[in-house]
């Protein structure tokens, strides 16, 4: 999943070409368009050491610091709410990386036997070896049940 945060056009340097910060489950990217093209800088999510948000009365400045020795990503002109949301998303992804090993937990679930995190489509737990019961969704049960009005549900007789 990708989260995009665009700066306001009412701030310095963003009137014609607003800066965009993109947070994905792998990296944080700063995109600065210009007349001649655009400049993209990125830091791996595993290399982000901290996020600094300097809030003003309306707009905030964001600095994403790197532990890998590269220059930090700087962006100014985000709303205070967007800046707080960006920081929250980065911290949430980093917590997920530390606990589960991946940033995006949408395709994972807990094993009912050992409570370890496994893929949602797994049939056997890789940690304890338990068989995982298949969870049918409401859509599947409706689609699997034959409708009385369909031609397949009718009792056909041969004379």
Helices and strands as residue ranges (DSSP letters): E 3-6, E 20-23, E 27-33, E 38-44, G 45-47, E 48-55, E 59-66, E 73-79, H 80-100, E 108-110, E 117-119, H 138-144, G 151-153
